[in-house]
């Protein structure tokens, strides 16, 4: 399972299972157009999909950190 939070993921990390992945923002202070900031912070559809596939044991060739 992949838990996605457009904010601090601490609450989801507390209930996520050992095989789950949590995608969220662990910092703040960015400014700019919403979609660009979200992508910069790893909240893009591409990053979430890569994380989900990695959690399932598959690879997209795109690192889950979104840098690639």
N, C-alpha and C positions, 0 to 999 in steps of 0.2 A: 504494500500500500504506500502511496505517496501522499503526504500531508502538505498542503500549500497554504501559506499565510503571507499576506501582503503587509506584514508587520513582524514583530518579535515572535519567533517560533517556539519560545520556551514552553508554553502550555502544551503544544502538540508534541514536543520532544518528551514531555513527561508521560504521555499516554501512548506514544508510538511503540510498536513492537520492535524487537531486535532486528528483524529483516525489513523494516519500514525505512523510508527516507523522508526527511523533512526539508522542505524548501521554504525559506523565509528570509527576512532581512534582520541581520544582527548588528546593524549600525544605522545611524541616521545623519542628517545634515546635508543631504544632496538636494540640489535644486535644478530645475529645468522642466521641459515638457514631460508630462507623466509617463508616456510610453518609452521615452528615451531613458529616463531615470530608472524605470522598472527594468528595462533590458540591461542597463549598466549594473544593476544590483542582482541580476540573475533571475528575474521574474518574467522571462520571456517564454513564449510557448515552446520555442526550441530547447531551452534549458530544462523546462519541466518535462518535456517529452524525453530528452536524453537521460534525465534522472530516473524517470519511470522505466525506461528500457533497461538501464543499468540495474535497477532494482529487480527486474525480471530476469536478469542474467544475460541480457542481450546488449549489443553495441551498435551505436549509430556512427561511430568514428568521430563524434563530437564530444569533447570532454564535458562532464556534468558541470564543471565550473564555468562553462560558457565561453571559455577562451580557446577558440580553435576553429 
